[in-house]
Amino acid sequence: MIMNTNAPKSKKKILVVDDSALMRRVMCDIINSDERFQVVEQAFDGLEAYELLKKNQYDGVVLDVNMPKMNGIQFLRALQRDKIRARIMMASTDTKDGAQVTMEALDLGAIDFIEKPVNIVYLKSSGFKDKFLDTLQAVVSSRQTNISASPILTREKQEESTQKLVNIVRKSKPVVGGQKVVALACSTGGPKALQSVVPRLPAELAAPVLIVQHMPKGFTQSLAERLDSMSKIKVKEAGEGDVLENGVVYISMGGKHMNVVTKGGRPTITYTDEPPREGVKPCANYMYESLKTSNYAQIVCVVLTGMGADGTKGIVNLETSKKIHVIAQDEASSTVYGMPKAIAATGLVNQVVSLDNVAQEIIMNVGVR
């Protein structure tokens, strides 16, 4: 354990947990180079970090996954078990196993993650440093911690609630006529938020669902697989050339921009490789703007938790040529109230709802088959 108790009170206090001396040094140098943060303690494994968190409070924790004595997942489970609150950022590898572990870490309360590069040169680059610091700022400024404030519904209760809503919608007249699509954007806190939305959507949903979640390449496949295993509606990572079908959720591939084009009269997924926009890739603005030339009569735009303003320019642009209905997550249930706040400021939002009510409003607005 390495301690520094002289951190100025104005700086956010950070605990770094990693068994690699090199990674600890690099991460500490990055964190301490920014006037917003200071590393006040380091731990070499999860067990040591757990003992520190039992006694002390930190504004943020940067956590490795693979460590001796107690790994990152075991550490997160121990915090859940003992109701120890923390705001945690994972340092994750981009392997398939690493991506699956990252999804589990987010399930267990980690707020966001940084992809730990294998190349030591990139590790010391300005690109990695900027991404690291932006993610850390989002984590420490989060309204939420690893301990959920609201009770989690069982899958059975979720399905029962959804079926009741489906029956109600079937008996009522369609909310809108014509072909519809749901286009959803989210970032920090998004993977966990999506677990409160996607599994509550029925397989009979009368629209396809497009999702842009800010994630690097390699992680979106694991996110799609995880959500698919939890849901009756089909969930997949969107592939180049996929023709959009009702009752299917398409998650944008990480590292590319997802667009919808019309081919043979049918709405089709295509990817483009422009540079990051709004600092992210995929960027939801491309998705929304591409829908301007689609055959959809109405686009239900959903903006969930996330840092920044991605989605706002795209929705504003889309509104000039399409009928839209905008649903924004409320501040109280958002991990980071950035993206929903930005779209709310435009005056285009039709509904501001808590996370638990997002799926219900999607169903009510697009109907069921």
URMO-V845605 format. One line per field, one symbol per residue. phi: phi as a letter, one per 40 degrees, with the letter a starting at -180 (. if undefined). psi: psi as a letter, one per 20 degrees, with the letter a starting at -180 (. if undefined). burial: # if it has 9 or more other ideal C-beta (glycine too) atoms within 8 Angstrom, else .. Layout:
phi=???
psi=???
burial=???
This chain:
phi=.bbacccccccccbbbbacccccccccccccccbccbacbabbcacccccccccbbbbcabbbcccacgaccccccccccdcfccabbbcbbccccccccccccccdchccaabccccccccdbccccdccdcccccccccccbbcbccbcccccccccccccccdcccccccdcbcgcbabbbbaadgcdcccccbcccccccdcacbbbbbcacdhccccccccccccbcccbaccbdgcccbcgbbbccccgbbcbbbcbggbcbcabbbccdbfgbacbcdcccccccbccccabccbbbdicgbdhccccdccccbbcbbbbbcccccccbcbccccccccgcccabbcdcbcddcccccbgbc
psi=ppqojjpqhhqpppppopiphggggggggggiipihqpohqqqirhgghghghhhrqqhqpoprgoqrgorgghghhhgggjlopqoppqoqqjrgghghhgggghhjiphaqpooqhohghhjrhgggggghgggghghjqiraiophqqpqrhghghggghggghghhhrqqgqrrpqqpopprdpiggghhiiggijpqhjplqqpppopoqrphhhghgghghhiiqhqppqppqpipppqqkppopppqjrppqpropkjqpqpqqrkrrqqkjqoqphhggghhihjrjphqpoppoaqqqbjphghgggghhiiqpqoppqqrghipgomfghgghhiijiphpoqqgijggghgghhiaq.
burial=...#..#...########....##.###.###....##############.##....#.######.#..###########...#.#########...###################.....##....##.##########.#...##..........##.###.##..#......#...#######################..##########..############.##.######...###..########.#######....#####.....##.#############.#.#################.######..#.#######..####.#######.#.##.#####..###########.
